[in-house]
C-alpha cells in the first residue's frame, strides 16, 4: 500500500504543481521544487517506499517494478531535497550489495526513463529547470561542505535549523531545570535530536540517542535474516530525524514504524516460509517474461 500510494503521489504532485487544483493554495508552491506539501517529509516517505519496493515487497513482474520505481524516482527529483539525495545514495549502495545483478538491470531501464523526463522538463521550461538545478547543487554543496555558507541564505536549511536551536538554547541557559527537563512542547526545531533536547531535556535526548544504538545492537546480535536491512532503516531514520521533527510528523513516524515492523517480521519467518515466497516471486517473473519465437 505504501508503495502504491507513494508512486501515485509522486505522479499526481507534478500536474497539481503546474496547473493547480481546486483546493491547492498558491503559497505552498515551493521555489525550485515540484512539491505541494512538505518536500523533506515527502522525500523521506518516498525513500521508505523505494526501500520496500527493492528489498521487501515482490512485484508481479519486472515491468510493474520498473514502472513503480520510475514514478518514485520522479517523485524524488520533484521534491529536490538534500536529505532524500543522501538517503537515495545509501539505498543505491545497499541495493548493489544485496542485489548486484538486479540493480544493474534496473538502472539500465530506469535511468534513461528518468533522464527523458528531465530533458523534457528542460526544453519545456528551462527557467524552472535551472532553478531546480540550482537548489540541487546548493544542497549537495551543503552536504559536502557543511561549514561553508550556502549560495543563498534562504536556501541554507541546515543553518536555519541551527538558528532555531540557538534561539531556544538562549532560553534554556536561563534555568538549569530547562536544561534537565526541557522547555516543553511549544519548542519546534526541524531536527528531532535537538528538538528532543530542547523540548524534553537531556534525559529524553539520551534515551532517544540510545534507542538508535540499542536497536542496532539487538539487530546485529539477533538471528533475523534482515538484520542488515534493519541497520539501513536505522540509518535512514537517523537522516530523517536530523532534518525533520520526525516523531511529531505522522507521515515519517508511521512510515518508519511500518517499514521497520515489516522488515523485522519478514526476517523472522522460517526458512521454509521464506523459500516459498522466493519461489512465488520467481514464478511471477518467469510467467511475465516475454519469449522470442524461434
CORBEL-V386496 format. One record per backbone hydrogen bond with DSSP energy under -0.5 kcal/mol. NH is the residue of the N-H (numbers start at 1). CO is the residue of the C=O. If there is no record, write none. Layout:
# CORBEL-V386496
NH_CO ; NH_CO
This chain:
# CORBEL-V386496
5_1 ; 6_2 ; 7_3 ; 8_4 ; 9_5 ; 10_6 ; 11_7 ; 12_8 ; 13_9 ; 14_10 ; 14_11 ; 15_11 ; 16_12 ; 17_13 ; 18_14 ; 19_15 ; 20_16 ; 24_21 ; 28_25 ; 29_26 ; 30_28 ; 30_35 ; 33_30 ; 34_78 ; 39_37 ; 42_38 ; 43_39 ; 44_40 ; 45_41 ; 46_42 ; 47_43 ; 48_44 ; 49_45 ; 50_46 ; 51_47 ; 52_48 ; 53_49 ; 54_50 ; 55_51 ; 56_52 ; 57_52 ; 58_56 ; 65_61 ; 66_62 ; 67_63 ; 68_64 ; 69_65 ; 70_66 ; 71_67 ; 72_68 ; 73_69 ; 74_70 ; 75_71 ; 76_72 ; 77_73 ; 78_74 ; 79_75 ; 80_76 ; 85_81 ; 86_82 ; 87_83 ; 88_84 ; 89_85 ; 90_86 ; 91_87 ; 92_88 ; 93_89 ; 94_90 ; 95_91 ; 96_92 ; 97_93 ; 98_94 ; 99_95 ; 103_99 ; 104_100 ; 105_101 ; 106_102 ; 107_103 ; 108_104 ; 109_105 ; 110_106 ; 111_107 ; 113_109 ; 114_110 ; 115_111 ; 116_112 ; 117_113 ; 118_114 ; 119_115 ; 120_116 ; 121_117 ; 122_118 ; 123_119 ; 124_120 ; 125_121 ; 129_125 ; 130_126 ; 131_127 ; 132_128 ; 133_129 ; 134_130 ; 135_131 ; 136_132 ; 137_133 ; 138_134 ; 139_135 ; 140_136 ; 141_137 ; 142_138 ; 143_139 ; 144_140 ; 145_141 ; 148_145 ; 155_152 ; 156_152 ; 156_153 ; 157_155 ; 160_156 ; 161_157 ; 162_158 ; 163_159 ; 164_160 ; 165_161 ; 166_162 ; 167_163 ; 168_164 ; 169_165 ; 170_166 ; 171_167 ; 171_168 ; 172_168 ; 173_169 ; 174_171 ; 175_172 ; 178_175 ; 179_175 ; 180_176 ; 181_177 ; 182_178 ; 183_198 ; 184_199 ; 187_184 ; 191_189 ; 192_241 ; 192_244 ; 193_241 ; 195_191 ; 196_192 ; 197_193 ; 198_194 ; 199_195 ; 200_196 ; 201_197 ; 202_179 ; 203_180 ; 204_200 ; 205_201 ; 206_202 ; 207_203 ; 208_204 ; 209_205 ; 210_206 ; 211_207 ; 212_208 ; 212_209 ; 213_209 ; 214_210 ; 215_211 ; 216_212 ; 217_213 ; 218_214 ; 219_215 ; 220_216 ; 221_217 ; 222_218 ; 225_267 ; 227_224 ; 230_226 ; 231_227 ; 232_228 ; 233_229 ; 234_230 ; 235_231 ; 236_232 ; 237_233 ; 238_234 ; 239_235 ; 240_236 ; 241_237 ; 242_238 ; 243_239 ; 244_240 ; 246_244 ; 249_245 ; 250_248 ; 253_246 ; 253_249 ; 254_250 ; 255_251 ; 256_252 ; 257_253 ; 258_254 ; 259_255 ; 260_256 ; 261_257 ; 262_258 ; 263_259 ; 264_260 ; 265_261 ; 266_262 ; 267_263 ; 268_264 ; 268_265 ; 269_266 ; 274_270 ; 275_271 ; 276_272 ; 277_273 ; 278_274 ; 279_275 ; 280_276 ; 281_277 ; 282_278 ; 283_279 ; 284_280 ; 285_281 ; 286_282 ; 287_283 ; 288_284 ; 289_285 ; 289_286 ; 290_288 ; 293_291
